[in-house]
């Protein structure tokens, strides 16, 4: 069995994962270029503000000392306001332009993951945890948004601005100011990286606890009826609370580690700004610098550490975002076991004849399921497969539908090996009425139309009548617009099966498969379903997998399986005369029916 590791250690994050995002960005190259130009404009304005402020302060001081009208400082005030506005405007334009790039990338990746999940084989979906999987996809797409918006337009620009400020301070003032900024940034970044790596395990524990909690809740609610059957509400609540307690503990540790990180960052920022201000004040007292220079140094320090303080948050979140993105991309690395061959043609169905030739199959080598099975379903004939539980009946349907590939032998439709044609064309040629019909939480009409989403209202109603569902639907106040509830819980078993039959009819596929469609129904519901099945099967090649033999007495041919082997074959009458497995099963079921009716 394959397992999906949905959470990764932050230290193991593969930064090369960023390369996989480039194709999603290049769809809007012009927008990215414009956004970068706006970024440059915003940074130029940002670095220029402290210099305008310096000259403004010095101009005001000189005008005040001379008692003059402040014409020059007024111009500087207007320049200061204009540059500050330009800084904000360029930043907003940058975010607006790049916002569409980010949203389209999220859409493209989300769609690709969704399509890929549907392309994965049955084994993956049997072993998945739906709640945790949905959270991984959600966190991954949100991680892409965060990474693109903040790393591209915050982290890199912040370091560019820091480099510019260090050079400007060195050239215009003293190497000591540049050294203070450099050491402060180095200490801040070093501490942030070390502390973030230290607390990553707490972030990971919180994410894992959240996924377990979500999975437990989804699993319990999806099995609402089972919980009610056994009165295990308290048991489920207890398990859910256990997961919540683990989540609470993980969140507490996460919060305390965040306090340590933020406290350390604040200490570094406060210490460095204090050192710079003390040095600048001393220079003013010594007459080396003006009050305007003092204000400029203070403005630069504040201007650097405001985004740098935000950078700490961005780095912490970026690590988590990378882990979440990598977890989502791991889904894309899951390769389906069942794949089309290169340039595989579409299945061409002319008659609908099905041939199983020496088919062997096992899930595990130590436990074979099907042993050298060979039989034919002639065109427009009805063949039934019967046998006791575990005989391999439903496995044959999964092999025909190519949920799995045969281990040995082959399955042919009109002489074409189903492994040689596309899965899409194969499955479009087969309509299925499953044993457990699960409906979408929408109207009856929409559930039926799911068989062929482009069908007209007249075609939908024709399918309803063929499935003997018309009287039931007409009895409902809203008719076809009646909602069926989640998983179709508002309908009875027989009603759901007839909806499934109508859906299969609407598909208009040449091959019909009924996979134990009446096994969970009462005798009355079974009779109506059998009647509908007979009506539908008239012009189709039909494969009926059945546990109840009363549903297949009219079959053109019946094969009897026992532990994956074909032990008998014939019509209902012929098999009764043989007095073998089929006759024994028939006698047992007839006795059960008589006892239940007494």
SVG drawing of the C-alpha trace seen along z (x, -y; Angstrom):
<svg xmlns="http://www.w3.org/2000/svg" viewBox="-48 -88 82 120">
<polyline fill="none" stroke="black" stroke-width="0.4" points="0.0,0.0 1.2,-3.5 1.0,-6.2 1.0,-9.9 3.3,-11.9 1.4,-15.1 3.6,-17.1 7.3,-17.7 10.0,-19.0 10.8,-22.6 14.5,-21.8 13.8,-19.3 12.0,-21.9 13.3,-21.7 13.7,-25.2 13.9,-23.9 10.1,-23.6 10.0,-27.3 11.0,-26.3 7.6,-24.5 5.8,-27.8 7.5,-29.7 5.3,-28.3 2.3,-29.6 3.7,-33.1 4.8,-33.6 1.2,-33.7 1.3,-37.4 4.8,-38.5 3.8,-42.1 2.1,-42.5 5.2,-41.1 7.4,-43.7 5.0,-46.5 4.9,-45.4 8.7,-45.3 8.9,-48.8 6.4,-49.9 8.6,-48.2 11.7,-50.1 9.7,-53.4 8.4,-52.7 12.0,-51.9 13.5,-55.0 10.8,-57.1 11.3,-55.3 15.0,-55.9 14.5,-59.6 12.1,-60.4 14.6,-60.7 16.8,-63.1 13.9,-65.4 13.0,-65.2 16.6,-66.2 16.5,-69.2 13.1,-70.2 14.1,-70.2 17.3,-72.1 15.4,-74.6 12.8,-75.1 15.6,-75.7 17.5,-78.2 14.3,-80.1 13.3,-80.2 16.7,-81.6 16.6,-84.2 12.9,-85.1 12.2,-84.6 9.1,-83.4 9.5,-79.7 9.2,-79.6 11.9,-76.9 10.7,-74.6 7.2,-74.9 8.5,-73.5 10.2,-70.7 7.0,-70.0 5.2,-69.7 8.0,-67.5 7.8,-65.3 4.1,-64.8 4.4,-64.0 7.2,-61.5 5.4,-59.8 2.2,-59.6 4.3,-58.2 5.7,-55.6 2.3,-54.4 0.8,-54.7 3.6,-52.6 3.2,-50.0 -0.6,-49.8 -0.1,-49.6 2.5,-46.8 0.2,-44.8 -2.8,-45.3 -0.8,-44.3 0.7,-41.2 -2.5,-40.3 -3.9,-38.8 -0.7,-36.9 -1.0,-35.3 -4.7,-34.5 -4.3,-32.9 -1.3,-30.8 -3.5,-29.6 -6.3,-28.8 -4.0,-26.9 -2.3,-24.9 -5.5,-24.2 -7.1,-22.9 -4.1,-20.8 -4.1,-19.2 -7.8,-18.5 -7.5,-17.0 -4.5,-14.9 -6.4,-13.6 -9.2,-12.4 -6.6,-10.7 -5.1,-8.7 -6.0,-5.1 -8.6,-3.5 -5.9,-2.3 -4.9,-5.9 -8.4,-7.0 -9.2,-3.9 -6.3,-4.9 -6.7,-8.6 -7.9,-10.7 -10.3,-13.2 -10.3,-15.8 -6.5,-15.9 -6.1,-15.9 -8.5,-18.8 -6.5,-20.8 -3.2,-20.1 -4.7,-21.4 -6.1,-24.5 -2.9,-25.2 -0.8,-24.6 -2.8,-27.1 -2.7,-29.7 1.0,-29.1 1.5,-29.9 -0.3,-33.2 1.8,-34.1 5.1,-33.0 4.5,-34.9 3.2,-38.1 5.6,-38.5 8.8,-36.9 8.9,-38.4 7.8,-41.9 8.9,-42.1 11.9,-40.0 14.1,-40.8 13.1,-44.5 13.7,-44.9 17.3,-43.6 17.9,-45.9 16.7,-48.8 18.9,-47.8 22.0,-47.6 21.2,-51.1 20.8,-52.6 24.1,-51.1 25.9,-52.5 24.3,-55.9 25.1,-56.1 28.7,-55.1 29.2,-57.6 27.3,-60.6 28.1,-60.1 30.2,-57.6 31.2,-54.0 30.0,-53.5 26.3,-54.1 26.7,-51.6 28.3,-49.1 25.5,-49.5 22.9,-48.8 24.9,-45.9 25.5,-44.2 21.9,-44.8 20.5,-43.3 22.9,-40.3 22.0,-39.6 18.3,-40.0 18.4,-37.7 20.7,-35.2 18.5,-35.1 15.3,-34.9 16.6,-32.0 17.9,-30.1 14.8,-30.7 12.4,-29.9 14.2,-26.6 14.0,-25.8 10.2,-26.5 9.4,-24.8 8.6,-21.5 5.9,-23.3 4.4,-24.7 4.5,-21.3 2.9,-19.7 0.1,-22.3 -0.5,-21.6 -0.6,-17.8 -2.9,-18.2 -5.2,-20.4 -5.2,-17.9 -6.0,-15.0 -8.8,-17.0 -10.3,-17.9 -10.0,-14.3 -11.6,-12.9 -14.5,-15.4 -15.1,-14.7 -14.9,-10.9 -17.3,-11.0 -19.8,-13.2 -19.7,-11.2 -20.5,-8.2 -23.3,-9.9 -25.7,-7.1 -23.3,-4.5 -22.6,-6.6 -26.4,-6.8 -26.9,-3.1 -24.5,-2.2 -25.2,-5.2 -21.5,-6.2 -22.0,-9.9 -20.0,-10.2 -17.3,-7.9 -16.9,-10.0 -17.0,-13.2 -14.3,-11.8 -12.0,-10.9 -12.6,-14.3 -11.8,-16.0 -8.6,-14.0 -7.5,-15.4 -8.6,-18.9 -6.5,-18.5 -3.5,-17.6 -4.2,-20.6 -4.5,-22.9 -1.2,-21.7 0.6,-22.1 -0.9,-25.6 0.2,-26.6 3.8,-25.5 3.7,-27.3 2.5,-30.5 5.2,-30.4 8.0,-29.8 6.6,-32.7 6.9,-34.9 10.6,-34.0 11.2,-34.8 9.3,-38.1 11.0,-39.1 14.5,-38.5 13.7,-40.4 12.4,-43.4 15.5,-43.4 17.8,-43.5 15.8,-46.3 15.6,-48.5 19.3,-48.0 20.5,-48.9 18.2,-52.0 19.4,-53.2 23.1,-52.8 22.5,-54.7 20.6,-57.5 23.3,-57.9 26.0,-58.1 23.9,-60.6 23.2,-62.7 26.9,-62.9 27.7,-64.0 25.1,-66.8 26.6,-67.9 30.0,-67.9 28.7,-70.0 29.5,-67.4 25.8,-66.7 22.7,-68.9 19.4,-68.3 18.2,-67.3 20.9,-64.7 19.8,-63.4 16.2,-63.1 17.5,-61.4 19.4,-58.8 16.3,-58.2 14.1,-58.0 16.4,-55.5 16.6,-53.3 12.8,-53.2 12.4,-52.8 14.7,-49.8 13.5,-48.0 9.8,-48.4 9.9,-46.1 12.7,-44.1 10.4,-43.4 7.8,-42.4 10.4,-40.3 10.7,-38.1 7.0,-37.3 7.4,-36.7 10.3,-34.4 8.4,-32.3 5.4,-32.1 7.4,-31.5 8.9,-28.4 5.5,-27.1 4.2,-28.1 7.1,-26.2 6.3,-23.1 2.6,-23.3 3.4,-23.9 5.8,-20.9 3.1,-18.8 0.7,-19.8 3.2,-19.1 3.9,-15.7 0.3,-15.0 1.3,-15.8 4.2,-13.4 1.9,-10.6 1.7,-8.6 -1.4,-6.6 -0.9,-2.9 -3.3,-2.8 -2.1,-4.9 -2.9,-5.2 -0.2,-4.0 1.4,-6.7 -0.9,-7.6 -3.5,-5.1 -6.6,-5.1 -10.1,-5.6 -12.2,-2.4 -14.5,-1.8 -17.7,0.0 -19.6,1.5 -21.4,4.5 -20.5,4.4 -19.1,7.9 -17.0,8.5 -14.4,11.3 -12.5,12.3 -9.5,14.4 -7.6,16.4 -7.8,13.5 -5.7,13.7 -5.7,11.0 -4.5,10.4 -4.1,7.3 -1.4,9.2 0.7,12.0 0.1,14.1 -3.7,13.8 -4.9,14.4 -8.4,13.2 -9.2,14.4 -7.8,17.6 -7.6,18.1 -11.2,16.9 -12.5,17.0 -16.0,16.2 -17.8,14.1 -20.7,11.7 -22.3,11.7 -23.5,8.4 -26.8,7.2 -27.1,10.2 -27.4,10.3 -24.8,12.2 -25.0,12.6 -22.1,13.3 -23.1,14.9 -21.5,16.6 -21.0,16.3 -19.4,13.3 -15.7,13.0 -15.9,15.0 -14.5,12.1 -17.7,10.9 -17.2,7.1 -13.5,7.5 -14.4,8.4 -16.3,5.2 -13.3,3.2 -11.1,4.9 -13.6,4.2 -13.8,0.6 -10.0,0.6 -9.8,-0.5 -7.1,2.2 -5.2,4.0 -5.3,7.8 -2.2,9.6 -2.4,12.1 -4.6,12.6 -6.7,9.8 -10.1,8.3 -11.5,7.4 -14.4,5.2 -15.2,5.9 -11.7,7.4 -9.9,4.5 -7.7,5.0 -8.9,2.4 -5.3,1.8 -4.5,0.5 -7.3,-2.1 -7.8,-5.4 -9.4,-5.1 -11.8,-8.0 -13.2,-6.2 -13.4,-2.9 -15.4,-4.4 -17.6,-6.4 -18.7,-3.1 -19.8,-1.6 -22.7,-2.8 -22.8,-1.5 -25.4,-1.1 -23.3,-0.5 -24.2,1.5 -23.9,-1.6 -25.3,-4.6 -23.8,-7.8 -25.6,-11.0 -24.3,-14.5 -25.9,-17.0 -28.1,-18.6 -31.4,-18.0 -32.7,-14.7 -32.7,-16.2 -29.1,-17.3 -28.0,-13.9 -29.7,-12.2 -28.3,-14.7 -24.8,-13.8 -25.0,-10.8 -24.7,-13.2 -24.4,-16.8 -25.5,-18.1 -28.8,-16.2 -32.0,-18.1 -34.9,-18.2 -36.8,-15.9 -34.0,-13.3 -33.8,-13.5 -37.5,-12.9 -37.4,-10.0 -34.7,-8.4 -36.9,-8.9 -39.8,-7.1 -37.6,-4.2 -36.3,-3.7 -39.9,-3.7 -39.1,-6.8 -41.8,-9.1 -44.6,-8.4 -42.2,-9.0 -40.9,-12.3 -44.4,-13.5 -45.4,-12.9 -42.7,-15.3 -43.7,-19.0 -40.7,-20.2 -40.4,-17.3 -37.0,-17.0 -35.8,-20.1 -36.1,-18.2 -32.8,-18.1 -31.5,-14.7 -29.3,-15.7 -25.7,-14.9 -24.9,-11.4 -28.6,-11.1 -29.6,-10.5 -33.1,-11.9 -34.0,-9.1 -34.6,-5.4 -32.3,-2.7 -34.7,-1.8 -35.2,-5.4 -31.5,-6.0 -31.0,-2.9 -33.7,-4.0 -32.0,-7.4 -28.7,-5.5 -30.5,-3.5 -31.9,-6.7 -28.4,-8.2 -27.0,-5.1 -29.8,-5.2 -29.1,-8.9 -25.4,-8.1 -26.5,-6.1 -23.5,-3.8 -23.6,-0.5 -22.5,1.6 -24.4,1.7 -23.0,3.1 -25.2,3.7 -23.0,4.3 -25.2,6.0 -27.7,3.2 -30.4,4.9 -28.3,6.5 -29.3,4.0 -33.0,3.7 -36.2,5.3 -38.2,7.6 -40.7,4.9 -37.9,2.5 -36.0,5.3 -38.9,6.2 -39.3,2.6 -35.5,2.3 -35.4,5.7 -38.3,4.5 -36.3,1.3 -33.1,3.3 -34.9,5.6 -36.4,2.7 -33.0,0.9 -31.0,4.0 -33.1,4.8 -30.8,3.0 -27.5,3.2 -24.8,5.6 -25.4,6.2 -23.2,7.6 -25.2,8.2 -23.2,8.9 -25.6,10.3 -25.9,11.9 -29.6,12.4 -30.3,15.1 -33.9,14.0 -32.7,10.9 -30.9,12.9 -33.3,15.7 -34.0,14.1 -30.3,13.7 -29.2,15.2 -26.2,16.8 -25.1,17.2 -21.6,18.0 -21.0,19.1 -17.8,18.1 -16.3,19.8 -13.0,18.4 -12.2,16.7 -12.8,19.7 -15.6,20.4 -17.3,23.5 -20.6,23.5 -22.2,21.9 -25.6,22.0 -29.1,20.6 -31.1,20.5 -33.0,23.7 -29.8,25.5 -28.0,24.7 -30.8,25.9 -30.8,29.2 -27.1,29.5 -27.7,29.4 -24.4,27.8 -23.3,24.5 -26.0,22.5 -28.8,24.9 -27.5,24.9 -27.5,21.1 -30.9,20.9 -32.4,23.4 -30.8,21.5 -32.1,18.1 -35.6,19.4 -35.7,20.8 -34.5,17.5 -37.2,15.7 -39.9,18.1 -38.8,17.7 -38.7,13.9 -42.2,13.8 -43.7,15.9"/>
</svg>
